[in-house]
Amino acid sequence: MSNNSENLPFAFTKFNYLLMGSGLVLILLGLILLSGGGSTDPNVFSEAIFDSRRMTVAPLIMLAGFVLEVYAIMYKPKKQ
């Protein structure tokens, strides 16, 4: 039996990995933006958890990161 794995191309190119890394950075940035807003006293309610950064911006950035991850996995370069 011969081993034909030497002739198979890689599934992903350098560009795919670059896109995956960018998507991961966006997801981590969204998680960082989601953090905070809590109160030091558990008996006191803090309105800071409902600001626009945590309710709108962070989820949209995370969604963009997940969409970029899917695109990076599905992206196939054109043959030259």
C-alpha positions in Angstrom: 0.0 0.0 0.0 1.2 3.5 -0.8 0.6 6.6 1.2 -1.1 9.2 -1.0 -1.5 11.8 1.7 1.7 13.5 0.5 -0.1 14.6 -2.7 -3.3 16.0 -1.0 -3.5 19.8 -0.7 -4.3 21.5 2.6 -7.9 22.1 3.4 -7.3 25.7 4.3 -5.0 28.4 2.9 -3.2 31.1 4.8 -6.0 33.5 4.0 -8.5 31.1 5.6 -6.5 31.1 8.8 -6.1 34.9 8.7 -9.9 35.2 8.5 -10.4 32.7 11.3 -8.0 34.6 13.5 -9.8 37.9 12.8 -13.2 36.3 13.6 -11.8 35.0 16.9 -10.5 38.5 17.8 -14.0 40.0 17.1 -15.6 37.3 19.3 -13.2 38.0 22.1 -13.7 41.8 21.7 -17.4 41.3 22.0 -17.0 39.2 25.2 -14.8 42.0 26.7 -17.4 44.6 25.8 -20.1 42.5 27.5 -18.2 42.3 30.8 -18.7 44.6 33.7 -21.7 46.7 34.8 -22.2 44.8 38.0 -22.6 46.3 41.5 -20.3 45.7 44.4 -23.2 45.4 46.7 -25.6 42.5 45.8 -28.5 44.3 47.4 -28.2 47.3 45.1 -29.5 47.2 41.5 -27.2 48.7 38.9 -28.7 50.2 35.7 -25.2 49.9 34.1 -26.0 46.4 32.9 -28.5 47.8 30.4 -26.4 50.3 28.6 -26.1 50.3 24.8 -22.6 48.8 24.8 -23.7 45.6 26.5 -27.2 45.4 24.9 -26.4 46.3 21.3 -22.7 46.9 20.4 -21.1 43.8 22.0 -23.7 41.3 20.6 -23.4 42.8 17.1 -19.6 42.5 17.2 -19.8 38.9 18.4 -22.3 38.1 15.6 -19.9 39.6 13.0 -17.2 37.4 14.5 -19.2 34.3 14.1 -20.3 35.2 10.6 -16.6 35.8 9.7 -15.7 32.4 11.2 -18.3 30.6 9.0 -17.1 32.6 5.9 -13.5 31.7 6.7 -14.4 28.0 6.9 -16.5 28.1 3.7 -14.1 30.3 1.7 -12.4 28.5 -1.2 -9.8 30.4 -3.3 -10.3 30.4 -7.1 -8.1 28.2 -9.2 -5.4 30.1 -11.1 
